[in-house]
Amino acid sequence: MKIPRLLAAMLVVASFLGSACGSGSEDGDSASEVNSDRTLTLAFSSDMEDPDPDTVYQLQGNQVMTSLYEGLLDYAPDSSSELVPLLAEDWSVSDDQLTYTFTLREGLTFSDGTPLDSTTLKAGFERRVAENVAAPAAYMLAGVESYETPDPLTFIINLSAPDSAFPTYLASSVSPKAINPKVLEDNAEDSAVEFMKTQSAGTGPYVIEEFTRGQQYVLSRNENYWGEEPFYEKVVVKIIPDAASQIVQLQGGDLDIVAGQPIATVRTFEDSEDFQVVTFPVLQKAWLHLNVHSGPTADPEIRRAIRAAIDRPALVEQVFGDYAPESTQMYPVENLPEGMATDEWEFEPSVLEQLGDTPIRLSYSASLAADQQVVETIQTQLQAAGATVELVPLQDGEQYAFVDDLEGAPNMHYEVAYPDSNHPDTWARLFWYSDVESGGGGFLNYMVGGTPEADSRMNEGISATDPGAVDEAYGEVGDLIQDSANWITLADPEDVFIVRDGITGFQHWLPTPFALQLKALKPE
């Protein structure tokens, strides 16, 4: 049974990658029987990074971290771009957009009962930029000039310059979080880095009970949670690298929810009476990074010829079907108004054919079965246009090393990427900022593409205070990047979950793939 996106967004409960009501019985219990012990079981295709709210910066970690830690703001659970209060119950911004004042909820506590107030919240923000923590998302607080805590329920952030993306940072899944001050004090020698490799110290609806790499993670309900009590007392996350094995366990009653499956697999569940397919819009972009520094893709003429040889409509229909619209913009959905930063081209494979045999090395993540189907389709299309395409499977994270050896890096890399928030800067600056060595951006610019002119317009956009000026700046950035053919966009995949029938209450955040609100999930 397929639940349309709009209907799913209106439901009230959530879940992630692959969750299973974990009685794990051999005879495959019904949903209500499996849920009777109040245990939900999920599946990850690979281990997440250390469960530290300041260092985890990876797709697999989204589901766990959003269940353990909370920040000041959040995205609305209907997968929209609306910002809503979380630990803060209200906030205001000064006219010059330099001062953000937050009023905290009363009665907030950490999982051990320690009270949360403005002073303890400040400690979590300060940890984000500590050198010994080395947080990848420390950039979110780079423009902070000072904090003020005039009373226990008031937290003030003063910026050194306007930052049009700042409020969206505070709602991001990787935003600065509230961290238990007792844990920070007891582990002051390393800012609790070692402690948080296997334990949690947040305010979220769950806490870590077990963290065994390569096997499973177990989350237990936070009995001191300030919000509504979650239905599930435990959440078990199994590490199951093989996508087919996840499906076997789902069908056998050992998993309740899986995500990241090839669309061909998803389609086999659409008419099932025992499972439901739940989809949400999400800030994801399926695209190609091109190496502009070595090999054939260093030539802009060849880059454009490769783009022209890709039959995007046919690829999207074959691989994604109804689960991803064809990309029309350089940015993910809802980053900019329609018609801005468009990515369009004429399908003309003869342009690449005329260039003769073009050897291309195309890399992708070996842990994601859905990605392999995409690159195989691209391989077929480009080879039909006369190119020779070698597929290069990578282990998770290997693409980050491309920048250290651009001569030896593949010519193209495929991925489904997502930004840190719905502000266009968190896409443009992370992926397209070309002056990587300056530290001003380009943290995910694997092939070091982009242009100085685009960098300049990003810097103008981030400091603009008028929303129209922000859109204009980032629209021009997208146009410059599209013209360079450093990146080729393909599709805007939805977040797709195969869920055991009988589970309901799905809630989802627009910028957070593979993650549902575990605290909201419950059986019918």
Backbone hydrogen bonds, N-H to C=O, Kabsch-Sander energy under -0.5 kcal/mol:
donor,donor_aa,acceptor,acceptor_aa,energy
3,I,1,M,-0.5
3,I,277,V,-3.3
8,A,4,P,-2.7
9,A,5,R,-2.4
10,M,6,L,-0.9
10,M,7,L,-0.8
11,L,7,L,-0.8
11,L,8,A,-0.9
14,A,506,F,-0.6
14,A,517,Q,-1.2
17,L,514,F,-1.2
20,A,41,T,-4.7
22,G,20,A,-0.9
23,S,21,C,-1.9
24,G,21,C,-0.7
24,G,253,G,-0.6
28,G,25,S,-1.1
34,V,30,S,-3.0
35,N,31,A,-2.4
36,S,33,E,-0.8
37,D,34,V,-0.8
38,R,35,N,-2.2
40,L,234,K,-2.5
41,T,20,A,-2.2
42,L,19,S,-0.6
42,L,236,V,-4.1
43,A,18,G,-1.2
44,F,238,K,-3.1
52,D,50,D,-2.8
55,T,52,D,-1.1
56,V,52,D,-2.5
61,G,58,Q,-0.9
62,N,58,Q,-0.6
62,N,59,L,-1.4
65,M,61,G,-2.6
66,T,62,N,-2.2
67,S,64,V,-1.1
68,L,64,V,-0.8
68,L,65,M,-0.7
69,Y,65,M,-2.3
73,L,170,L,-1.4
74,D,84,V,-2.4
76,A,82,E,-2.5
79,S,76,A,-0.9
79,S,508,H,-1.9
80,S,76,A,-0.6
84,V,74,D,-3.1
86,L,72,L,-2.1
87,L,71,G,-1.8
88,A,72,L,-1.8
89,E,103,T,-3.1
90,D,103,T,-1.2
92,S,101,T,-2.1
94,S,99,T,-2.4
97,Q,94,S,-1.9
100,Y,157,I,-2.7
101,T,92,S,-2.5
102,F,100,Y,-0.5
102,F,155,F,-2.8
103,T,90,D,-2.6
104,L,102,F,-0.6
104,L,153,L,-2.8
105,R,87,L,-2.4
108,L,105,R,-0.6
110,F,114,T,-3.0
111,S,202,G,-1.8
113,G,110,F,-2.1
116,L,108,L,-2.4
118,S,152,P,-2.1
121,L,117,D,-2.3
122,K,118,S,-1.9
123,A,119,T,-1.3
124,G,120,T,-1.1
125,F,121,L,-1.7
126,E,122,K,-2.5
127,R,123,A,-1.7
128,R,124,G,-1.1
129,V,125,F,-0.6
129,V,126,E,-0.8
130,A,127,R,-1.6
133,V,130,A,-1.2
134,A,130,A,-1.5
137,A,54,D,-0.5
138,A,135,A,-1.6
139,Y,136,P,-0.5
140,M,137,A,-1.5
141,L,138,A,-1.9
142,A,139,Y,-1.4
144,V,141,L,-1.7
145,E,158,N,-3.4
146,S,158,N,-1.6
148,E,156,I,-2.2
151,D,154,T,-0.6
154,T,151,D,-1.8
155,F,102,F,-2.4
156,I,148,E,-2.7
157,I,100,Y,-2.8
158,N,146,S,-2.9
159,L,98,L,-3.5
159,L,157,I,-0.5
160,S,143,G,-2.8
163,D,97,Q,-0.5
164,S,462,I,-2.8
166,F,163,D,-1.6
168,T,165,A,-0.8
169,Y,165,A,-1.6
170,L,166,F,-1.5
171,A,168,T,-0.7
172,S,168,T,-0.6
172,S,169,Y,-1.2
175,S,172,S,-1.6
178,A,70,E,-2.3
180,N,201,A,-2.8
184,L,180,N,-1.7
185,E,181,P,-2.5
186,D,182,K,-2.6
187,N,183,V,-1.2
188,A,185,E,-1.1
190,D,187,N,-1.1
191,S,188,A,-0.7
192,A,187,N,-2.2
193,V,190,D,-1.6
196,M,192,A,-2.2
197,K,194,E,-1.6
198,T,195,F,-1.3
199,Q,195,F,-1.1
204,G,68,L,-2.3
206,Y,67,S,-2.2
207,V,220,S,-2.7
209,E,218,V,-3.2
210,E,218,V,-1.8
212,T,216,Q,-2.5
213,R,211,F,-0.7
215,Q,212,T,-1.8
216,Q,212,T,-1.4
217,Y,237,V,-2.1
218,V,210,E,-2.6
219,L,235,V,-3.2
220,S,207,V,-2.6
221,R,233,E,-2.5
222,N,205,P,-2.8
223,E,221,R,-0.9
225,Y,222,N,-1.7
231,F,521,L,-0.6
233,E,38,R,-1.7
234,K,38,R,-1.7
235,V,219,L,-2.6
236,V,40,L,-3.4
237,V,217,Y,-3.3
237,V,235,V,-0.5
238,K,42,L,-3.0
238,K,236,V,-0.6
239,I,215,Q,-2.4
240,I,44,F,-3.0
240,I,238,K,-0.9
243,A,241,P,-0.5
246,Q,242,D,-1.6
247,I,243,A,-1.6
248,V,244,A,-2.1
249,Q,245,S,-2.3
250,L,246,Q,-2.3
251,Q,247,I,-2.8
252,G,248,V,-1.6
253,G,250,L,-1.1
254,D,249,Q,-2.7
255,L,249,Q,-1.1
256,D,41,T,-1.3
257,I,19,S,-4.9
257,I,41,T,-0.7
258,V,498,I,-2.1
260,G,496,V,-0.7
265,T,262,P,-1.0
266,V,262,P,-2.0
267,R,263,I,-2.5
268,T,264,A,-0.6
268,T,265,T,-0.9
269,F,266,V,-2.0
270,E,267,R,-1.0
272,S,269,F,-1.4
276,Q,499,V,-3.2
277,V,1,M,-2.7
278,V,276,Q,-0.6
278,V,497,F,-2.8
279,T,3,I,-0.8
280,F,495,D,-1.7
283,L,510,L,-2.6
284,Q,282,V,-2.3
285,K,417,A,-2.3
286,A,491,A,-2.8
287,W,285,K,-0.6
287,W,415,E,-2.4
288,L,488,I,-2.5
289,H,413,H,-2.8
290,L,486,N,-2.6
291,N,411,N,-3.0
292,V,290,L,-0.8
298,A,295,G,-1.8
299,D,296,P,-1.7
302,I,299,D,-0.5
303,R,299,D,-2.1
304,R,300,P,-2.3
305,A,301,E,-1.7
306,I,302,I,-2.6
307,R,303,R,-2.1
308,A,304,R,-2.3
309,A,305,A,-1.2
310,I,307,R,-1.4
311,D,309,A,-0.7
312,R,310,I,-1.5
315,L,311,D,-2.5
316,V,312,R,-2.9
317,E,313,P,-2.2
318,Q,314,A,-2.4
319,V,315,L,-2.8
320,F,316,V,-2.2
321,G,316,V,-2.0
323,Y,320,F,-2.2
324,A,321,G,-0.9
327,S,490,L,-1.9
330,M,341,A,-2.9
335,N,332,P,-1.6
340,M,337,P,-1.6
343,D,328,T,-2.1
348,E,308,A,-2.1
348,E,346,E,-0.8
351,V,348,E,-1.6
352,L,349,P,-0.6
353,E,349,P,-1.8
354,Q,350,S,-2.2
355,L,352,L,-1.0
356,G,353,E,-1.7
358,T,386,G,-0.5
360,I,388,T,-3.5
362,L,360,I,-0.6
362,L,390,E,-3.0
363,S,361,R,-0.5
363,S,412,M,-2.7
364,Y,392,V,-1.7
366,A,364,Y,-0.5
366,A,394,L,-3.2
368,L,365,S,-1.1
369,A,367,S,-0.7
370,A,260,G,-0.6
371,D,368,L,-0.7
372,Q,368,L,-1.2
373,Q,369,A,-1.2
374,V,370,A,-1.2
375,V,371,D,-2.3
376,E,372,Q,-2.2
377,T,373,Q,-1.5
378,I,374,V,-2.3
379,Q,375,V,-2.7
380,T,376,E,-2.0
381,Q,377,T,-2.2
382,L,378,I,-2.7
383,Q,379,Q,-2.4
384,A,380,T,-1.6
385,A,381,Q,-0.6
385,A,382,L,-0.7
386,G,383,Q,-1.6
387,A,382,L,-2.2
388,T,358,T,-2.2
389,V,387,A,-0.6
390,E,360,I,-3.1
390,E,388,T,-0.5
391,L,389,V,-0.5
392,V,362,L,-3.0
394,L,364,Y,-2.7
398,E,395,Q,-2.2
400,Y,397,G,-1.5
401,A,398,E,-1.7
402,F,399,Q,-1.4
404,D,401,A,-1.3
405,D,401,A,-0.5
405,D,402,F,-1.9
409,A,405,D,-1.0
411,N,361,R,-1.1
412,M,361,R,-2.2
413,H,289,H,-2.2
414,Y,363,S,-2.7
415,E,287,W,-1.9
417,A,285,K,-2.5
417,A,415,E,-0.7
426,T,423,H,-1.4
427,W,424,P,-1.0
428,A,424,P,-2.9
429,R,425,D,-2.6
430,L,425,D,-0.6
431,F,427,W,-2.2
432,W,428,A,-2.6
433,Y,428,A,-0.8
433,Y,429,R,-0.5
436,V,434,S,-2.2
438,S,435,D,-1.1
439,G,436,V,-1.6
440,G,435,D,-0.7
442,G,429,R,-3.8
444,L,430,L,-3.0
445,N,442,G,-1.5
446,Y,444,L,-1.6
448,V,445,N,-1.6
455,D,451,T,-2.0
456,S,452,P,-2.2
457,R,453,E,-1.9
458,M,454,A,-2.1
459,N,455,D,-2.1
460,E,456,S,-1.6
461,G,457,R,-2.4
462,I,458,M,-2.4
463,S,459,N,-0.9
464,A,460,E,-0.6
464,A,461,G,-0.7
470,V,466,D,-2.0
471,D,467,P,-2.4
472,E,468,G,-2.3
473,A,469,A,-2.3
474,Y,470,V,-2.2
475,G,471,D,-2.2
476,E,472,E,-2.0
477,V,473,A,-1.8
478,G,474,Y,-2.2
479,D,475,G,-1.9
480,L,476,E,-2.3
481,I,477,V,-2.2
482,Q,478,G,-2.5
483,D,479,D,-2.1
484,S,480,L,-1.3
485,A,481,I,-0.9
485,A,482,Q,-0.7
486,N,481,I,-0.9
488,I,288,L,-2.0
490,L,286,A,-3.0
491,A,286,A,-1.4
492,D,325,P,-2.3
494,E,323,Y,-2.7
495,D,280,F,-2.9
496,V,494,E,-0.6
497,F,278,V,-2.7
498,I,258,V,-2.8
499,V,276,Q,-3.2
499,V,497,F,-0.6
500,R,256,D,-2.9
501,D,274,D,-3.0
503,I,500,R,-1.3
504,T,522,K,-2.8
508,H,77,P,-2.3
509,W,515,A,-0.5
510,L,80,S,-0.6
512,T,509,W,-1.5
515,A,512,T,-0.8
517,Q,507,Q,-1.6
518,L,516,L,-1.1
520,A,517,Q,-1.5
521,L,14,A,-0.5
521,L,517,Q,-0.7
521,L,518,L,-0.8
522,K,504,T,-1.6
524,E,502,G,-2.8
